[in-house]
Amino acid sequence: MGAPPAGRGRIARAIVAASALLAVLAIPAAPSAQGAERVRHSGPVPRTVVLDGPRLSLTKLKLQLGDRDLRRTVRDLTTQADQWMKQGPWTVTDKDQVPPSGDKHDYFSQAPYWWPSQPKTEDNPYGCPYVQKDGQRNPDVDKMTDRPEVGKVFESAYELSLAWYYTGKRAYAEHAADILRTWFVTPGTRMNPNLNHAQFIPCKYDGRSIGIIDFSQAFTSLLDAAALLDTGAPGWSKSDHAGFRTWNKQFLDWLVNSDFGKEEGAAKNNHGTFYDMQVAAIATAVGDRDRARQVLRDARTKRIDTQIAADGTQPQELERTRSFHYSTFNLVAYTRMAAIGKHVGVDLWHYTGPGGGNLFKAVDVLLPAATGAATWPYPELDFRAYAASDIVHAAADAGDREARAALPELQTPPGGDLWALRPAVEQLDSIAQG
């Protein structure tokens, strides 16, 4: 593992300077197959939470100056964004099932790994009691529409916002704004800011604390989507911004103070890591940077020390039937926390616990399997090498020489490698595929 490249401070200052220069330059955008409008300048630097705003601004400048590699990557991005133009918006109220609260504005989902043990009958419509089958996803879960639809909200709004930011095509921004506004802002369609009925188990629980993972694994991408729209996107108004910010403040309060939130925060495995990541991100977005810093500082001893061994393995995740998936999954949360830390002054990449574990080692453990140099030596029901792609990119950016050397050997994720446009780790391997 190598040290970060020298001169990073000078590079960061150069990026900020270049971004400031964009505000006064009039640089035409490169033509796009998607009919992008001409962009006079990159506008304000996005006040993102996970993504690096000045880096995005510099990437946009390179694109406008004709960088061919970036043009190809933008085509991959807009191909995905174009597919979302025909879908949505979605609302939490558009479901057949009524949560135990009786309010369709409450999010409602079913535990994915729990299955009926008895035939479904008129007297026992769910086939209760339910039994757990780790890593085996019950297809009945998707009959409850909130979870798959909010997944579409997360992915579509993020990709559409990025597509607008880089191309200037107003239709992307307007649709992204409509998606966010419908699910989170408009009174008649907005979701209540709680997860009281997430991952219920029929005949057992009306909701569970671990249901918070339904949001924590992807919700933070919406914070960056909104930050991109805040730079002047058509269709995204000041009232939309205020409404989304208010929703996030209320949701943060629920996460921190509810019994479910406290229980999830006490989880020892990836649930606890993702909880910390989500709280730190939302706190940063709404201006509570002190809370964000404290969560990230505590994560060094509370998470890294207890979850990452001296050899870089994550023992709790290796116990799973999909151990490669869950090892990468947990690192999605860690690497996104490390990115948030750069915004609030907490360095997670260069922390090593008393037992010798650190994030660089945890990534390096993945490299042989991710590059095809060796077989993953632990249980995995459905191995997908590309699951590690973003994680390796993040470690390489943070100074890991082994990760940087591995980049050319990585398997390209479905839809293309978008790291150059959105350098923040995403969960590339959905458990729904396994």
GISULNOR-V629141 format. One record per helix or strand of 3 or more residues. SS is the DSSP state (H for helix, E for strand). FROM is the first residue (numbers start at 1). TO is the last residue. Records with the same first field share a line. If there is no record, write none. Layout:
SS->FROM-TO, FROM-TO
This chain:
H->8-22, 53-64, 68-84, 139-143, 145-167, 170-184, 209-216, 220-229, 238-257, 259-265, 270-285, 289-307, 315-318, 323-344, 359-371, 385-397, 401-409, 431-433
E->108-110, 114-116, 130-132, 197-201
